[in-house]
């Protein structure tokens, strides 16, 4: 079992990563608004363990709406 400090550190790192991913999305949207390339359009698709594309995958785990 993870210690409380270690679990807290993991959550903090995850929060920081999520913040940076959100910021990246905002910048990608702004680039498109300014007439630049749409990087999200060319992003890799979510695949299962056999390499098949998962339709409607959001990248969020179960429980997200």
PDBQT receptor file of N, H, CA, C and O in Angstrom, charges set to zero:
ATOM      1  N   UNK A   1       0.837  -1.174   0.000  1.00  0.00    +0.000 N 
ATOM      2  CA  UNK A   1       0.000   0.000   0.000  1.00  0.00    +0.000 C 
ATOM      3  C   UNK A   1       0.889   1.248   0.000  1.00  0.00    +0.000 C 
ATOM      4  O   UNK A   1       1.950   1.274   0.623  1.00  0.00    +0.000 OA
ATOM      5  N   UNK A   2       0.431   2.271  -0.710  1.00  0.00    +0.000 N 
ATOM      6  H   UNK A   2      -0.431   2.250  -1.216  1.00  0.00    +0.000 HD
ATOM      7  CA  UNK A   2       1.197   3.510  -0.773  1.00  0.00    +0.000 C 
ATOM      8  C   UNK A   2       1.089   4.283   0.528  1.00  0.00    +0.000 C 
ATOM      9  O   UNK A   2       0.043   4.312   1.176  1.00  0.00    +0.000 OA
ATOM     10  N   UNK A   3       2.189   4.903   0.886  1.00  0.00    +0.000 N 
ATOM     11  H   UNK A   3       3.038   4.880   0.360  1.00  0.00    +0.000 HD
ATOM     12  CA  UNK A   3       2.126   5.771   2.061  1.00  0.00    +0.000 C 
ATOM     13  C   UNK A   3       1.307   7.010   1.707  1.00  0.00    +0.000 C 
ATOM     14  O   UNK A   3       1.124   7.332   0.533  1.00  0.00    +0.000 OA
ATOM     15  N   UNK A   4       0.827   7.685   2.714  1.00  0.00    +0.000 N 
ATOM     16  H   UNK A   4       0.975   7.423   3.668  1.00  0.00    +0.000 HD
ATOM     17  CA  UNK A   4      -0.001   8.882   2.507  1.00  0.00    +0.000 C 
ATOM     18  C   UNK A   4       0.786   9.954   1.753  1.00  0.00    +0.000 C 
ATOM     19  O   UNK A   4       0.255  10.588   0.841  1.00  0.00    +0.000 OA
ATOM     20  N   UNK A   5       2.048  10.157   2.130  1.00  0.00    +0.000 N 
ATOM     21  H   UNK A   5       2.479   9.642   2.871  1.00  0.00    +0.000 HD
ATOM     22  CA  UNK A   5       2.877  11.170   1.463  1.00  0.00    +0.000 C 
ATOM     23  C   UNK A   5       3.115  10.819  -0.002  1.00  0.00    +0.000 C 
ATOM     24  O   UNK A   5       3.077  11.690  -0.871  1.00  0.00    +0.000 OA
ATOM     25  N   UNK A   6       3.357   9.557  -0.263  1.00  0.00    +0.000 N 
ATOM     26  H   UNK A   6       3.387   8.850   0.443  1.00  0.00    +0.000 HD
ATOM     27  CA  UNK A   6       3.615   9.123  -1.637  1.00  0.00    +0.000 C 
ATOM     28  C   UNK A   6       2.349   9.262  -2.491  1.00  0.00    +0.000 C 
ATOM     29  O   UNK A   6       2.418   9.713  -3.635  1.00  0.00    +0.000 OA
ATOM     30  N   UNK A   7       1.224   8.886  -1.951  1.00  0.00    +0.000 N 
ATOM     31  H   UNK A   7       1.168   8.520  -1.022  1.00  0.00    +0.000 HD
ATOM     32  CA  UNK A   7      -0.042   9.010  -2.672  1.00  0.00    +0.000 C 
ATOM     33  C   UNK A   7      -0.353  10.479  -2.944  1.00  0.00    +0.000 C 
ATOM     34  O   UNK A   7      -0.827  10.820  -4.027  1.00  0.00    +0.000 OA
ATOM     35  N   UNK A   8      -0.094  11.336  -1.987  1.00  0.00    +0.000 N 
ATOM     36  H   UNK A   8       0.291  11.059  -1.106  1.00  0.00    +0.000 HD
ATOM     37  CA  UNK A   8      -0.328  12.778  -2.164  1.00  0.00    +0.000 C 
ATOM     38  C   UNK A   8       0.573  13.329  -3.261  1.00  0.00    +0.000 C 
ATOM     39  O   UNK A   8       0.137  14.141  -4.076  1.00  0.00    +0.000 OA
ATOM     40  N   UNK A   9       1.831  12.890  -3.282  1.00  0.00    +0.000 N 
ATOM     41  H   UNK A   9       2.185  12.230  -2.619  1.00  0.00    +0.000 HD
ATOM     42  CA  UNK A   9       2.786  13.342  -4.306  1.00  0.00    +0.000 C 
ATOM     43  C   UNK A   9       2.314  12.907  -5.691  1.00  0.00    +0.000 C 
ATOM     44  O   UNK A   9       2.396  13.682  -6.644  1.00  0.00    +0.000 OA
ATOM     45  N   UNK A  10       1.825  11.686  -5.808  1.00  0.00    +0.000 N 
ATOM     46  H   UNK A  10       1.758  11.056  -5.034  1.00  0.00    +0.000 HD
ATOM     47  CA  UNK A  10       1.318  11.180  -7.090  1.00  0.00    +0.000 C 
ATOM     48  C   UNK A  10       0.122  12.010  -7.539  1.00  0.00    +0.000 C 
ATOM     49  O   UNK A  10       0.037  12.385  -8.709  1.00  0.00    +0.000 OA
ATOM     50  N   UNK A  11      -0.799  12.301  -6.630  1.00  0.00    +0.000 N 
ATOM     51  H   UNK A  11      -0.730  11.997  -5.680  1.00  0.00    +0.000 HD
ATOM     52  CA  UNK A  11      -1.958  13.137  -6.974  1.00  0.00    +0.000 C 
ATOM     53  C   UNK A  11      -1.533  14.526  -7.412  1.00  0.00    +0.000 C 
ATOM     54  O   UNK A  11      -2.085  15.073  -8.367  1.00  0.00    +0.000 OA
ATOM     55  N   UNK A  12      -0.548  15.108  -6.717  1.00  0.00    +0.000 N 
ATOM     56  H   UNK A  12      -0.100  14.664  -5.941  1.00  0.00    +0.000 HD
ATOM     57  CA  UNK A  12      -0.055  16.438  -7.072  1.00  0.00    +0.000 C 
ATOM     58  C   UNK A  12       0.562  16.438  -8.469  1.00  0.00    +0.000 C 
ATOM     59  O   UNK A  12       0.322  17.350  -9.260  1.00  0.00    +0.000 OA
ATOM     60  N   UNK A  13       1.358  15.411  -8.768  1.00  0.00    +0.000 N 
ATOM     61  H   UNK A  13       1.553  14.670  -8.126  1.00  0.00    +0.000 HD
ATOM     62  CA  UNK A  13       1.957  15.305 -10.101  1.00  0.00    +0.000 C 
ATOM     63  C   UNK A  13       0.877  15.132 -11.170  1.00  0.00    +0.000 C 
ATOM     64  O   UNK A  13       0.954  15.738 -12.239  1.00  0.00    +0.000 OA
ATOM     65  N   UNK A  14      -0.121  14.310 -10.882  1.00  0.00    +0.000 N 
ATOM     66  H   UNK A  14      -0.184  13.818 -10.014  1.00  0.00    +0.000 HD
ATOM     67  CA  UNK A  14      -1.212  14.103 -11.827  1.00  0.00    +0.000 C 
ATOM     68  C   UNK A  14      -1.975  15.400 -12.068  1.00  0.00    +0.000 C 
ATOM     69  O   UNK A  14      -2.332  15.711 -13.204  1.00  0.00    +0.000 OA
ATOM     70  N   UNK A  15      -2.225  16.148 -11.010  1.00  0.00    +0.000 N 
ATOM     71  H   UNK A  15      -1.935  15.895 -10.087  1.00  0.00    +0.000 HD
ATOM     72  CA  UNK A  15      -2.912  17.439 -11.151  1.00  0.00    +0.000 C 
ATOM     73  C   UNK A  15      -2.103  18.395 -12.037  1.00  0.00    +0.000 C 
ATOM     74  O   UNK A  15      -2.667  19.092 -12.880  1.00  0.00    +0.000 OA
ATOM     75  N   UNK A  16      -0.807  18.423 -11.844  1.00  0.00    +0.000 N 
ATOM     76  H   UNK A  16      -0.349  17.857 -11.159  1.00  0.00    +0.000 HD
ATOM     77  CA  UNK A  16       0.055  19.300 -12.645  1.00  0.00    +0.000 C 
ATOM     78  C   UNK A  16       0.051  18.868 -14.112  1.00  0.00    +0.000 C 
ATOM     79  O   UNK A  16      -0.026  19.712 -15.005  1.00  0.00    +0.000 OA
ATOM     80  N   UNK A  17       0.131  17.575 -14.360  1.00  0.00    +0.000 N 
ATOM     81  H   UNK A  17       0.193  16.890 -13.634  1.00  0.00    +0.000 HD
ATOM     82  CA  UNK A  17       0.081  17.065 -15.739  1.00  0.00    +0.000 C 
ATOM     83  C   UNK A  17      -1.240  17.439 -16.390  1.00  0.00    +0.000 C 
ATOM     84  O   UNK A  17      -1.259  17.900 -17.531  1.00  0.00    +0.000 OA
ATOM     85  N   UNK A  18      -2.350  17.246 -15.676  1.00  0.00    +0.000 N 
ATOM     86  H   UNK A  18      -2.335  16.871 -14.749  1.00  0.00    +0.000 HD
ATOM     87  CA  UNK A  18      -3.663  17.594 -16.225  1.00  0.00    +0.000 C 
ATOM     88  C   UNK A  18      -3.755  19.082 -16.536  1.00  0.00    +0.000 C 
ATOM     89  O   UNK A  18      -4.333  19.467 -17.553  1.00  0.00    +0.000 OA
ATOM     90  N   UNK A  19      -3.199  19.909 -15.681  1.00  0.00    +0.000 N 
ATOM     91  H   UNK A  19      -2.730  19.596 -14.856  1.00  0.00    +0.000 HD
ATOM     92  CA  UNK A  19      -3.200  21.358 -15.900  1.00  0.00    +0.000 C 
ATOM     93  C   UNK A  19      -2.439  21.699 -17.178  1.00  0.00    +0.000 C 
ATOM     94  O   UNK A  19      -2.894  22.516 -17.979  1.00  0.00    +0.000 OA
ATOM     95  N   UNK A  20      -1.281  21.073 -17.366  1.00  0.00    +0.000 N 
ATOM     96  H   UNK A  20      -0.911  20.409 -16.716  1.00  0.00    +0.000 HD
ATOM     97  CA  UNK A  20      -0.476  21.337 -18.557  1.00  0.00    +0.000 C 
ATOM     98  C   UNK A  20      -1.169  20.844 -19.825  1.00  0.00    +0.000 C 
ATOM     99  O   UNK A  20      -1.083  21.492 -20.868  1.00  0.00    +0.000 OA
ATOM    100  N   UNK A  21      -1.851  19.712 -19.745  1.00  0.00    +0.000 N 
ATOM    101  H   UNK A  21      -1.921  19.186 -18.897  1.00  0.00    +0.000 HD
ATOM    102  CA  UNK A  21      -2.584  19.194 -20.905  1.00  0.00    +0.000 C 
ATOM    103  C   UNK A  21      -3.724  20.137 -21.280  1.00  0.00    +0.000 C 
ATOM    104  O   UNK A  21      -3.958  20.391 -22.461  1.00  0.00    +0.000 OA
ATOM    105  N   UNK A  22      -4.436  20.657 -20.273  1.00  0.00    +0.000 N 
ATOM    106  H   UNK A  22      -4.246  20.450 -19.313  1.00  0.00    +0.000 HD
ATOM    107  CA  UNK A  22      -5.504  21.642 -20.544  1.00  0.00    +0.000 C 
ATOM    108  C   UNK A  22      -4.926  22.880 -21.214  1.00  0.00    +0.000 C 
ATOM    109  O   UNK A  22      -5.488  23.384 -22.186  1.00  0.00    +0.000 OA
ATOM    110  N   UNK A  23      -3.798  23.373 -20.693  1.00  0.00    +0.000 N 
ATOM    111  H   UNK A  23      -3.342  22.963 -19.903  1.00  0.00    +0.000 HD
ATOM    112  CA  UNK A  23      -3.168  24.555 -21.259  1.00  0.00    +0.000 C 
ATOM    113  C   UNK A  23      -2.748  24.305 -22.705  1.00  0.00    +0.000 C 
ATOM    114  O   UNK A  23      -2.904  25.176 -23.560  1.00  0.00    +0.000 OA
ATOM    115  N   UNK A  24      -2.222  23.129 -22.972  1.00  0.00    +0.000 N 
ATOM    116  H   UNK A  24      -2.095  22.421 -22.277  1.00  0.00    +0.000 HD
ATOM    117  CA  UNK A  24      -1.832  22.759 -24.339  1.00  0.00    +0.000 C 
ATOM    118  C   UNK A  24      -3.042  22.825 -25.267  1.00  0.00    +0.000 C 
ATOM    119  O   UNK A  24      -2.942  23.327 -26.387  1.00  0.00    +0.000 OA
ATOM    120  N   UNK A  25      -4.180  22.322 -24.804  1.00  0.00    +0.000 N 
ATOM    121  H   UNK A  25      -4.262  21.915 -23.894  1.00  0.00    +0.000 HD
ATOM    122  CA  UNK A  25      -5.404  22.365 -25.599  1.00  0.00    +0.000 C 
ATOM    123  C   UNK A  25      -5.840  23.783 -25.897  1.00  0.00    +0.000 C 
ATOM    124  O   UNK A  25      -6.296  24.081 -27.001  1.00  0.00    +0.000 OA
ATOM    125  N   UNK A  26      -5.700  24.668 -24.905  1.00  0.00    +0.000 N 
ATOM    126  H   UNK A  26      -5.330  24.426 -24.008  1.00  0.00    +0.000 HD
ATOM    127  CA  UNK A  26      -6.057  26.072 -25.117  1.00  0.00    +0.000 C 
ATOM    128  C   UNK A  26      -5.154  26.714 -26.175  1.00  0.00    +0.000 C 
ATOM    129  O   UNK A  26      -5.622  27.474 -27.023  1.00  0.00    +0.000 OA
ATOM    130  N   UNK A  27      -3.844  26.397 -26.114  1.00  0.00    +0.000 N 
ATOM    131  H   UNK A  27      -3.464  25.780 -25.425  1.00  0.00    +0.000 HD
ATOM    132  CA  UNK A  27      -2.918  26.956 -27.100  1.00  0.00    +0.000 C 
ATOM    133  C   UNK A  27      -3.195  26.401 -28.481  1.00  0.00    +0.000 C 
ATOM    134  O   UNK A  27      -3.122  27.136 -29.466  1.00  0.00    +0.000 OA
ATOM    135  N   UNK A  28      -3.516  25.103 -28.577  1.00  0.00    +0.000 N 
ATOM    136  H   UNK A  28      -3.576  24.506 -27.777  1.00  0.00    +0.000 HD
ATOM    137  CA  UNK A  28      -3.821  24.508 -29.881  1.00  0.00    +0.000 C 
ATOM    138  C   UNK A  28      -5.062  25.161 -30.485  1.00  0.00    +0.000 C 
ATOM    139  O   UNK A  28      -5.106  25.406 -31.690  1.00  0.00    +0.000 OA
ATOM    140  N   UNK A  29      -6.071  25.447 -29.661  1.00  0.00    +0.000 N 
ATOM    141  H   UNK A  29      -6.036  25.248 -28.682  1.00  0.00    +0.000 HD
ATOM    142  CA  UNK A  29      -7.280  26.120 -30.140  1.00  0.00    +0.000 C 
ATOM    143  C   UNK A  29      -6.935  27.523 -30.629  1.00  0.00    +0.000 C 
ATOM    144  O   UNK A  29      -7.431  27.959 -31.668  1.00  0.00    +0.000 OA
ATOM    145  N   UNK A  30      -6.087  28.231 -29.884  1.00  0.00    +0.000 N 
ATOM    146  H   UNK A  30      -5.683  27.876 -29.040  1.00  0.00    +0.000 HD
ATOM    147  CA  UNK A  30      -5.709  29.588 -30.272  1.00  0.00    +0.000 C 
ATOM    148  C   UNK A  30      -4.926  29.586 -31.581  1.00  0.00    +0.000 C 
ATOM    149  O   UNK A  30      -5.109  30.480 -32.407  1.00  0.00    +0.000 OA
ATOM    150  N   UNK A  31      -4.063  28.603 -31.781  1.00  0.00    +0.000 N 
ATOM    151  H   UNK A  31      -3.914  27.877 -31.110  1.00  0.00    +0.000 HD
ATOM    152  CA  UNK A  31      -3.305  28.487 -33.029  1.00  0.00    +0.000 C 
ATOM    153  C   UNK A  31      -4.257  28.361 -34.214  1.00  0.00    +0.000 C 
ATOM    154  O   UNK A  31      -4.047  28.990 -35.252  1.00  0.00    +0.000 OA
ATOM    155  N   UNK A  32      -5.313  27.544 -34.062  1.00  0.00    +0.000 N 
ATOM    156  H   UNK A  32      -5.484  27.033 -33.219  1.00  0.00    +0.000 HD
ATOM    157  CA  UNK A  32      -6.307  27.379 -35.129  1.00  0.00    +0.000 C 
ATOM    158  C   UNK A  32      -7.039  28.697 -35.370  1.00  0.00    +0.000 C 
ATOM    159  O   UNK A  32      -7.272  29.076 -36.518  1.00  0.00    +0.000 OA
ATOM    160  N   UNK A  33      -7.404  29.400 -34.291  1.00  0.00    +0.000 N 
ATOM    161  H   UNK A  33      -7.215  29.092 -33.359  1.00  0.00    +0.000 HD
ATOM    162  CA  UNK A  33      -8.084  30.696 -34.425  1.00  0.00    +0.000 C 
ATOM    163  C   UNK A  33      -7.243  31.692 -35.213  1.00  0.00    +0.000 C 
ATOM    164  O   UNK A  33      -7.783  32.543 -35.920  1.00  0.00    +0.000 OA
ATOM    165  N   UNK A  34      -5.940  31.587 -35.094  1.00  0.00    +0.000 N 
ATOM    166  H   UNK A  34      -5.502  30.896 -34.520  1.00  0.00    +0.000 HD
ATOM    167  CA  UNK A  34      -5.035  32.504 -35.787  1.00  0.00    +0.000 C 
ATOM    168  C   UNK A  34      -4.688  32.019 -37.195  1.00  0.00    +0.000 C 
ATOM    169  O   UNK A  34      -3.884  32.641 -37.891  1.00  0.00    +0.000 OA
ATOM    170  N   UNK A  35      -5.303  30.896 -37.614  1.00  0.00    +0.000 N 
ATOM    171  H   UNK A  35      -5.956  30.392 -37.049  1.00  0.00    +0.000 HD
ATOM    172  CA  UNK A  35      -5.087  30.388 -38.968  1.00  0.00    +0.000 C 
ATOM    173  C   UNK A  35      -3.996  29.352 -39.097  1.00  0.00    +0.000 C 
ATOM    174  O   UNK A  35      -3.586  29.011 -40.206  1.00  0.00    +0.000 OA
ATOM    175  N   UNK A  36      -3.526  28.853 -37.979  1.00  0.00    +0.000 N 
ATOM    176  H   UNK A  36      -3.859  29.130 -37.078  1.00  0.00    +0.000 HD
ATOM    177  CA  UNK A  36      -2.472  27.847 -38.012  1.00  0.00    +0.000 C 
ATOM    178  C   UNK A  36      -3.027  26.437 -38.149  1.00  0.00    +0.000 C 
ATOM    179  O   UNK A  36      -4.239  26.250 -38.255  1.00  0.00    +0.000 OA
ATOM    180  N   UNK A  37      -2.145  25.446 -38.148  1.00  0.00    +0.000 N 
ATOM    181  H   UNK A  37      -1.160  25.597 -38.062  1.00  0.00    +0.000 HD
ATOM    182  CA  UNK A  37      -2.578  24.051 -38.312  1.00  0.00    +0.000 C 
ATOM    183  C   UNK A  37      -3.366  23.541 -37.106  1.00  0.00    +0.000 C 
ATOM    184  O   UNK A  37      -3.156  23.985 -35.977  1.00  0.00    +0.000 OA
ATOM    185  N   UNK A  38      -4.273  22.605 -37.365  1.00  0.00    +0.000 N 
ATOM    186  H   UNK A  38      -4.444  22.245 -38.282  1.00  0.00    +0.000 HD
ATOM    187  CA  UNK A  38      -5.086  21.997 -36.308  1.00  0.00    +0.000 C 
ATOM    188  C   UNK A  38      -4.405  20.715 -35.853  1.00  0.00    +0.000 C 
ATOM    189  O   UNK A  38      -4.622  19.650 -36.431  1.00  0.00    +0.000 OA
ATOM    190  N   UNK A  39      -3.579  20.823 -34.813  1.00  0.00    +0.000 N 
ATOM    191  H   UNK A  39      -3.404  21.689 -34.344  1.00  0.00    +0.000 HD
ATOM    192  CA  UNK A  39      -2.825  19.669 -34.327  1.00  0.00    +0.000 C 
ATOM    193  C   UNK A  39      -3.739  18.597 -33.728  1.00  0.00    +0.000 C 
ATOM    194  O   UNK A  39      -3.430  17.409 -33.824  1.00  0.00    +0.000 OA
ATOM    195  N   UNK A  40      -4.839  18.988 -33.123  1.00  0.00    +0.000 N 
ATOM    196  H   UNK A  40      -5.089  19.953 -33.045  1.00  0.00    +0.000 HD
ATOM    197  CA  UNK A  40      -5.759  18.021 -32.513  1.00  0.00    +0.000 C 
ATOM    198  C   UNK A  40      -6.395  17.131 -33.577  1.00  0.00    +0.000 C 
ATOM    199  O   UNK A  40      -6.702  15.969 -33.311  1.00  0.00    +0.000 OA
ATOM    200  N   UNK A  41      -6.588  17.661 -34.758  1.00  0.00    +0.000 N 
ATOM    201  H   UNK A  41      -6.339  18.605 -34.974  1.00  0.00    +0.000 HD
ATOM    202  CA  UNK A  41      -7.204  16.898 -35.848  1.00  0.00    +0.000 C 
ATOM    203  C   UNK A  41      -6.327  15.714 -36.253  1.00  0.00    +0.000 C 
ATOM    204  O   UNK A  41      -6.832  14.671 -36.670  1.00  0.00    +0.000 OA
ATOM    205  N   UNK A  42      -5.023  15.882 -36.127  1.00  0.00    +0.000 N 
ATOM    206  H   UNK A  42      -4.613  16.729 -35.789  1.00  0.00    +0.000 HD
ATOM    207  CA  UNK A  42      -4.078  14.844 -36.528  1.00  0.00    +0.000 C 
ATOM    208  C   UNK A  42      -3.557  14.026 -35.349  1.00  0.00    +0.000 C 
ATOM    209  O   UNK A  42      -2.595  13.271 -35.489  1.00  0.00    +0.000 OA
ATOM    210  N   UNK A  43      -4.193  14.178 -34.192  1.00  0.00    +0.000 N 
ATOM    211  H   UNK A  43      -4.974  14.792 -34.079  1.00  0.00    +0.000 HD
ATOM    212  CA  UNK A  43      -3.749  13.456 -32.996  1.00  0.00    +0.000 C 
ATOM    213  C   UNK A  43      -3.974  11.957 -33.162  1.00  0.00    +0.000 C 
ATOM    214  O   UNK A  43      -4.901  11.550 -33.862  1.00  0.00    +0.000 OA
ATOM    215  N   UNK A  44      -3.149  11.135 -32.535  1.00  0.00    +0.000 N 
ATOM    216  H   UNK A  44      -2.396  11.465 -31.967  1.00  0.00    +0.000 HD
ATOM    217  CA  UNK A  44      -3.344   9.688 -32.635  1.00  0.00    +0.000 C 
ATOM    218  C   UNK A  44      -4.671   9.268 -32.005  1.00  0.00    +0.000 C 
ATOM    219  O   UNK A  44      -5.148   9.890 -31.056  1.00  0.00    +0.000 OA
ATOM    220  N   UNK A  45      -5.251   8.214 -32.544  1.00  0.00    +0.000 N 
ATOM    221  H   UNK A  45      -4.864   7.709 -33.316  1.00  0.00    +0.000 HD
ATOM    222  CA  UNK A  45      -6.517   7.686 -32.042  1.00  0.00    +0.000 C 
ATOM    223  C   UNK A  45      -6.262   6.779 -30.841  1.00  0.00    +0.000 C 
ATOM    224  O   UNK A  45      -5.175   6.218 -30.702  1.00  0.00    +0.000 OA
ATOM    225  N   UNK A  46      -7.257   6.638 -29.984  1.00  0.00    +0.000 N 
ATOM    226  H   UNK A  46      -8.140   7.094 -30.097  1.00  0.00    +0.000 HD
ATOM    227  CA  UNK A  46      -7.159   5.751 -28.826  1.00  0.00    +0.000 C 
ATOM    228  C   UNK A  46      -7.391   4.327 -29.319  1.00  0.00    +0.000 C 
ATOM    229  O   UNK A  46      -8.360   4.058 -30.029  1.00  0.00    +0.000 OA
ATOM    230  N   UNK A  47      -6.495   3.415 -28.937  1.00  0.00    +0.000 N 
ATOM    231  H   UNK A  47      -5.708   3.633 -28.359  1.00  0.00    +0.000 HD
ATOM    232  CA  UNK A  47      -6.575   2.035 -29.390  1.00  0.00    +0.000 C 
ATOM    233  C   UNK A  47      -6.603   1.080 -28.209  1.00  0.00    +0.000 C 
ATOM    234  O   UNK A  47      -6.111   1.382 -27.122  1.00  0.00    +0.000 OA
ATOM    235  N   UNK A  48      -7.206  -0.102 -28.463  1.00  0.00    +0.000 N 
ATOM    236  H   UNK A  48      -7.605  -0.347 -29.346  1.00  0.00    +0.000 HD
ATOM    237  CA  UNK A  48      -7.199  -1.136 -27.430  1.00  0.00    +0.000 C 
ATOM    238  C   UNK A  48      -5.886  -1.907 -27.498  1.00  0.00    +0.000 C 
ATOM    239  O   UNK A  48      -5.006  -1.564 -28.288  1.00  0.00    +0.000 OA
ATOM    240  N   UNK A  49      -5.749  -2.934 -26.686  1.00  0.00    +0.000 N 
ATOM    241  H   UNK A  49      -6.463  -3.212 -26.044  1.00  0.00    +0.000 HD
ATOM    242  CA  UNK A  49      -4.486  -3.675 -26.590  1.00  0.00    +0.000 C 
ATOM    243  C   UNK A  49      -4.130  -4.412 -27.879  1.00  0.00    +0.000 C 
ATOM    244  O   UNK A  49      -2.966  -4.756 -28.082  1.00  0.00    +0.000 OA
ATOM    245  N   UNK A  50      -5.112  -4.664 -28.761  1.00  0.00    +0.000 N 
ATOM    246  H   UNK A  50      -6.058  -4.384 -28.596  1.00  0.00    +0.000 HD
ATOM    247  CA  UNK A  50      -4.834  -5.329 -30.036  1.00  0.00    +0.000 C 
ATOM    248  C   UNK A  50      -4.631  -4.336 -31.177  1.00  0.00    +0.000 C 
ATOM    249  O   UNK A  50      -4.404  -4.745 -32.316  1.00  0.00    +0.000 OA
ATOM    250  N   UNK A  51      -4.709  -3.041 -30.888  1.00  0.00    +0.000 N 
ATOM    251  H   UNK A  51      -4.894  -2.709 -29.963  1.00  0.00    +0.000 HD
ATOM    252  CA  UNK A  51      -4.458  -2.029 -31.893  1.00  0.00    +0.000 C 
ATOM    253  C   UNK A  51      -5.692  -1.544 -32.622  1.00  0.00    +0.000 C 
ATOM    254  O   UNK A  51      -5.574  -0.775 -33.576  1.00  0.00    +0.000 OA
ATOM    255  N   UNK A  52      -6.878  -1.972 -32.199  1.00  0.00    +0.000 N 
ATOM    256  H   UNK A  52      -6.973  -2.596 -31.423  1.00  0.00    +0.000 HD
ATOM    257  CA  UNK A  52      -8.110  -1.520 -32.836  1.00  0.00    +0.000 C 
ATOM    258  C   UNK A  52      -8.537  -0.188 -32.234  1.00  0.00    +0.000 C 
ATOM    259  O   UNK A  52      -8.467   0.011 -31.022  1.00  0.00    +0.000 OA
ATOM    260  N   UNK A  53      -8.987   0.733 -33.111  1.00  0.00    +0.000 N 
ATOM    261  H   UNK A  53      -9.044   0.571 -34.096  1.00  0.00    +0.000 HD
ATOM    262  CA  UNK A  53      -9.435   2.041 -32.647  1.00  0.00    +0.000 C 
ATOM    263  C   UNK A  53     -10.699   1.906 -31.819  1.00  0.00    +0.000 C 
ATOM    264  O   UNK A  53     -11.613   1.168 -32.185  1.00  0.00    +0.000 OA
ATOM    265  N   UNK A  54     -10.752   2.619 -30.703  1.00  0.00    +0.000 N 
ATOM    266  H   UNK A  54     -10.009   3.219 -30.405  1.00  0.00    +0.000 HD
ATOM    267  CA  UNK A  54     -11.921   2.607 -29.831  1.00  0.00    +0.000 C 
ATOM    268  C   UNK A  54     -12.776   3.808 -30.195  1.00  0.00    +0.000 C 
ATOM    269  O   UNK A  54     -12.358   4.954 -30.025  1.00  0.00    +0.000 OA
ATOM    270  N   UNK A  55     -13.971   3.543 -30.695  1.00  0.00    +0.000 N 
ATOM    271  H   UNK A  55     -14.311   2.613 -30.833  1.00  0.00    +0.000 HD
ATOM    272  CA  UNK A  55     -14.871   4.608 -31.124  1.00  0.00    +0.000 C 
ATOM    273  C   UNK A  55     -15.400   5.377 -29.919  1.00  0.00    +0.000 C 
ATOM    274  O   UNK A  55     -15.785   4.777 -28.915  1.00  0.00    +0.000 OA
ATOM    275  N   UNK A  56     -15.420   6.695 -30.018  1.00  0.00    +0.000 N 
ATOM    276  H   UNK A  56     -15.108   7.182 -30.834  1.00  0.00    +0.000 HD
ATOM    277  CA  UNK A  56     -15.974   7.531 -28.966  1.00  0.00    +0.000 C 
ATOM    278  C   UNK A  56     -15.137   7.613 -27.708  1.00  0.00    +0.000 C 
ATOM    279  O   UNK A  56     -15.624   8.069 -26.673  1.00  0.00    +0.000 OA
ATOM    280  N   UNK A  57     -13.896   7.185 -27.773  1.00  0.00    +0.000 N 
ATOM    281  H   UNK A  57     -13.500   6.814 -28.613  1.00  0.00    +0.000 HD
ATOM    282  CA  UNK A  57     -13.026   7.232 -26.595  1.00  0.00    +0.000 C 
ATOM    283  C   UNK A  57     -12.634   8.666 -26.305  1.00  0.00    +0.000 C 
ATOM    284  O   UNK A  57     -12.241   9.404 -27.208  1.00  0.00    +0.000 OA
ATOM    285  N   UNK A  58     -12.740   9.060 -25.052  1.00  0.00    +0.000 N 
ATOM    286  H   UNK A  58     -13.059   8.461 -24.318  1.00  0.00    +0.000 HD
ATOM    287  CA  UNK A  58     -12.402  10.422 -24.658  1.00  0.00    +0.000 C 
ATOM    288  C   UNK A  58     -11.058  10.491 -23.960  1.00  0.00    +0.000 C 
ATOM    289  O   UNK A  58     -10.516  11.580 -23.772  1.00  0.00    +0.000 OA
ATOM    290  N   UNK A  59     -10.516   9.359 -23.578  1.00  0.00    +0.000 N 
ATOM    291  H   UNK A  59     -10.957   8.474 -23.731  1.00  0.00    +0.000 HD
ATOM    292  CA  UNK A  59      -9.278   9.347 -22.813  1.00  0.00    +0.000 C 
ATOM    293  C   UNK A  59      -9.517   9.452 -21.322  1.00  0.00    +0.000 C 
ATOM    294  O   UNK A  59      -8.574   9.428 -20.531  1.00  0.00    +0.000 OA
ATOM    295  N   UNK A  60     -10.776   9.568 -20.938  1.00  0.00    +0.000 N 
ATOM    296  H   UNK A  60     -11.542   9.587 -21.580  1.00  0.00    +0.000 HD
ATOM    297  CA  UNK A  60     -11.129   9.640 -19.519  1.00  0.00    +0.000 C 
ATOM    298  C   UNK A  60     -11.540   8.257 -19.049  1.00  0.00    +0.000 C 
ATOM    299  O   UNK A  60     -12.069   7.464 -19.828  1.00  0.00    +0.000 OA
ATOM    300  N   UNK A  61     -11.309   7.975 -17.826  1.00  0.00    +0.000 N 
ATOM    301  H   UNK A  61     -10.879   8.619 -17.193  1.00  0.00    +0.000 HD
ATOM    302  CA  UNK A  61     -11.683   6.687 -17.272  1.00  0.00    +0.000 C 
ATOM    303  C   UNK A  61     -13.182   6.560 -17.043  1.00  0.00    +0.000 C 
ATOM    304  O   UNK A  61     -13.939   7.510 -17.245  1.00  0.00    +0.000 OA
ATOM    305  N   UNK A  62     -13.594   5.385 -16.625  1.00  0.00    +0.000 N 
ATOM    306  H   UNK A  62     -12.980   4.613 -16.462  1.00  0.00    +0.000 HD
ATOM    307  CA  UNK A  62     -15.010   5.183 -16.361  1.00  0.00    +0.000 C 
ATOM    308  C   UNK A  62     -15.456   6.093 -15.218  1.00  0.00    +0.000 C 
ATOM    309  O   UNK A  62     -14.662   6.412 -14.332  1.00  0.00    +0.000 OA
ATOM    310  N   UNK A  63     -16.682   6.497 -15.234  1.00  0.00    +0.000 N 
ATOM    311  H   UNK A  63     -17.327   6.238 -15.953  1.00  0.00    +0.000 HD
ATOM    312  CA  UNK A  63     -17.200   7.388 -14.198  1.00  0.00    +0.000 C 
ATOM    313  C   UNK A  63     -17.242   8.841 -14.634  1.00  0.00    +0.000 C 
ATOM    314  O   UNK A  63     -17.874   9.668 -13.976  1.00  0.00    +0.000 OA
ATOM    315  N   UNK A  64     -16.571   9.162 -15.746  1.00  0.00    +0.000 N 
ATOM    316  H   UNK A  64     -16.058   8.490 -16.280  1.00  0.00    +0.000 HD
ATOM    317  CA  UNK A  64     -16.612  10.527 -16.276  1.00  0.00    +0.000 C 
ATOM    318  C   UNK A  64     -17.806  10.674 -17.181  1.00  0.00    +0.000 C 
ATOM    319  O   UNK A  64     -18.181   9.731 -17.878  1.00  0.00    +0.000 OA
ATOM    320  N   UNK A  65     -18.407  11.843 -17.181  1.00  0.00    +0.000 N 
ATOM    321  H   UNK A  65     -18.103  12.609 -16.615  1.00  0.00    +0.000 HD
ATOM    322  CA  UNK A  65     -19.553  12.094 -18.050  1.00  0.00    +0.000 C 
ATOM    323  C   UNK A  65     -19.254  13.231 -18.981  1.00  0.00    +0.000 C 
ATOM    324  O   UNK A  65     -20.099  13.599 -19.797  1.00  0.00    +0.000 OA
TER     325      UNK A  65
